[in-house]
Structures are given as C-alpha cells and as structure tokens.
Amino acid sequence: MGYFSKILSETVDAINRCYEKNVTHVNVGRIRKCTNVKSTDRSKIVFISRALDELSQAGFLEYLGKNSPKTYQVKEKINWTDVLREVQDAQD
C-alpha cells in the first residue's frame, strides 16, 4: 500500500489545486500535468487512474459517465485524513 498511498496523496493534492483554480472536472491527463508526470511513465499513470477510481468509489469524486477519458467531478475540497480513513476501511 506504500507506493499507492503516495500516489493517492499526490492525486488528492493535485485535485485540491485544481479545485482552488475553479476546475471541477478532472481526469488522468489533468492530474498527470499537475503532478509533472511524463507521458512515458505508464506505471504512474495507471496508479493515478486507480487512485481516481478509488476516490470515486469512496464518494469524494463523481464519475460523469464519459469513458474516454474517464472524467470525474470534484464535489468539494478533499481532506487527506478522510481519504486515508476511507481507503483503510475499504481494505479491512
């Protein structure tokens, strides 16, 4: 869970930065650009995608139904401690 939690933390920070700039629709590409991940780093991109899915399932993001690219709407600024608690509860 160590590497995934690091990526999840970076993803939450990027989502909050986007939300502060009044950007409420996020996808992997936007998060990748906010965190300066190169397009050739497929491993991190897959982890970002998994993190967005996890946040959507936990109720922090709303899936908008677009499949290519998967787009999510940010409901509100995300608190990292709430995310960590939700992810740990889901794994137990």
N, C-alpha and C positions, 0 to 999 in steps of 0.2 A: 504494500500500500504506500510505501515511502515515495516512490517516484510519481505515482498517480496523485498523491496528495499535494506534491509540489506543483504539478501541472494544474491541478484543480485550484490551488491558491493563486497561481498566476492568471488563470482564466477568470476567477472572481475579481481580481484586481483590474483586469482589462475591461470586464463588463462594467464595473463601477466607474472607471474612467470614461467609458462611452456614455454611460447614463448621465454623468455630470455634464457632458457636452450635448445633452438632449438627443442622443442617439439611442432609440429604444428598440431597434431591430438589429440583432446580432447574428452572425454566422461564423463558421470556422475561418473564413478569409479575413473578416474584420478583426477577430481575436488574434489571428496569426500576425497581422500587420501591427496591432497594438503591442504585442509582446516581442516583436522583431525576430520572428521565426522564419527562416528561409523556406522557400517553396520546395526545396530539395530534401528537407528534413521530414520525411514522411512519418517517422515514428512519433514525433511530437505532434504532428497534425492529427494523427489517429487518436492520440491521447486527448487532444483538445476536443475532438468530436465526441469522444466518450465522456469527457467532463461536461460538455453541454447537454448530452443526453441525461446524465446523472442529475444535473441541476434541474432539468425539465421534469424528470420523474419525482424529484423531491418537492416540486411546486414553486421553485424560485423563478423559473422561466416558463413561458407559454409557447408551445410549438404552434407555428402558424400554418402548417399543412403544406408548405412548399417542400418538394423533395430534392430539388437540385438548384441551388444549395439549400440544405435544411436551414430554415430561418426561425429564430426564436424572438419573442418579445419580452423585454425586461419589464417586470411588474413594478419593482422598486429597487432601491439600492440594497445590495446583498451584504449581510453581515457574515464574516468568515466563520465565527464561532457557531452560528446557527447551521451553516453548511456542514461543518465538521461533525456536529452532533447528529444531523440527519443522515449523513453517509455512514457513520458508525452504527446508528440504529438500524439502517437498512442491511448492513452486513451481519448483524447479530441474529 
